[in-house]
Amino acid sequence: MKKWMAFMMICLLAAGVLSACSTQASSHGSITMRLAHNQSETHPVHKSLTEFAR
């Protein structure tokens, strides 16, 4: 029973990975992410998010 459950979990994981790698998502163009935080502009979090936005 444990082997069967492990096999099913591996199959579900593989199906999830393969569906996430689909090319359909890239055909919609660019993706816009909006991030918010409550730190000052001199805080490392703000600086890293600004760098990430480039």
FIDRENDO-5752 format. One record per atom (N, C-alpha, C, O, CB): x, y, z. Coordinates in steps of 0.001 Angstrom, whole numbers, plus 500000, padded with zeros to 6 digits. Glycine has a CB too. Layout:
BEGIN
XYZ
...
This chain:
BEGIN
500820498813500000
500000500000500000
500869501257500000
500547502228499315
499064499995501202
501971501250500763
502836502418500814
503527502650499473
503713503794499058
503873502260501919
503907501569498799
504546501712497492
503568502304496487
503947503141495667
505070500354496990
502314501873496549
501292502396495645
501076503892495892
500967504674494947
499964501624495825
501018504276497146
500821505688497491
502022506525497059
501847507641496569
500583505846499007
503226506011497230
504428506721496802
504441506867495282
504800507925494767
505695505985497283
504058505828494571
503992505883493112
502988506927492647
503267507675491710
503625504513492542
501834506989493282
500811507970492916
501287509393493206
501021510306492424
499503507688493671
501977509583494303
502494510916494637
503546511355493622
503577512521493229
503094510925496061
504401510439493197
505411510759492189
504742511108490860
505167512039490176
506389509576492005
503709510371490499
502988510664489253
502328512041489312
502372512790488336
501925509582488981
501725512375490436
501097513688490583
502134514801490545
501900515850489945
500305513758491887
503260514581491173
504338515570491155
504864515774489733
505089516907489306
505484515134492089
505055514689489014
505538514780487632
504525515503486752
504912516308485906
505824513377487065
503237515230486936
502207515913486154
502189517406486468
502001518224485568
500827515297486429
502380517765487721
502433519171488095
503618519889487497
503490521020487027
502469519305489580
504770519245487508
505977519851486931
505812520019485427
506164521062484876
507225518992487239
505286519013484770
505116519097483318
504076520146482932
504242520828481921
504712517736482754
503030520287483700
502028521303483374
502544522706483667
502132523660483008
500738521050484156
503432522848484635
504011524159484942
504988524588483862
505225525783483689
504713524132486302
505555523647483141
506514523960482086
505836524167480737
506503524181479702
507544522855481976
504550524323480742
503795524513479516
504190525809478821
504530526787479487
502304524509479809
504150525830477503
504491527033476746
503303527962476599
503468529062476071
505020526662475380
502134527583477031
500957528431476921
501107529716477717
500678530773477255
499732527682477385
501690529658478872
501807530833479737
502694531890479094
502443533082479270
502366530438481113
503707531495478367
504611532464477759
504007533118476529
504522534137476068
505913531799477394
502934532567475984
502332533146474794
501480534369475112
501043535061474192
501495532112474088
501232534655476386
500416535801476779
501221537088476887
500645538139477166
499739535522478093
502500537043476681
503326538246476770
503976538359478124
504267537354478773
502501539486476488
504204539590478552
504904539795479817
503952539699481003
502739539860480865
505605541150479820
504525539434482158
503770539335483403
504171540498484289
505361540770484451
504020537968484120
503211541180484856
503472542315485736
503247541886487176
502176541390487527
502571543526485374
504263542080488005
504154541787489437
504177543103490193
504978543986489886
505307540840489921
503308543237491175
503298544421492008
503635543994493427
502970543136494008
501925545152491944
504675544605493974
505146544264495315
504989545463496227
505137546610495804
506616543794495285
504689545185497474
504572546253498466
505326545847499722
505446544661500031
503081546556498792
505829546836500439
506495546591501712
506389547847502557
506007548907502061
507982546179501505
506723547730503809
506593548866504729
507946549340505242
508043549820506371
505702548491505906
508984549212504436
510326549619504829
510659550974504209
510020551401503247
511366548557504407
511657551637504764
512093552905504190
512878552649502901
513243551511502604
512956553700505205
513131553710502146
513842553554500876
515325553236501059
515997552864500097
513696554810500053
515838553377502271
517237553037502524
517403551610503051
518529551144503225
517835554020503514
516319550931503299
516356549575503829
516783548589502729
516415548772501569
514973549181504409
517543547564503073
517994546579502075
516849545888501321
517013545515500159
518839545529502756
515701545719501970
514563545094501284
514128545970500116
513923545469499010
513376544866502267
513987547261500346
513588548162499273
514638548190498163
514295548172496980
513360549573499821
515893548235498538
516964548270497540
516975546998496694
517151547064495478
518324548455498223
516789545854497324
516804544600496571
515573544478495663
515679543962494551
516868543406497534
514417544945496123
513224544902495277
513356545859494095
512890545558492996
511973545247496097
513984547000494315
514227547937493220
515170547312492202
514970547460490997
514809549265493752
516179546627492671
517110545954491769
516415544808491025
516694544572489850
518324545423492551
515522544105491702
514782543021491105
513848543536489999
513595542826489026
513988542279492176
513345544745490142
512404545315489182
513047545649487841
512342545815486846
511780546553489758
514353545749487800
515017546087486519
514876545049485490
515383545209484379
516448546337486722
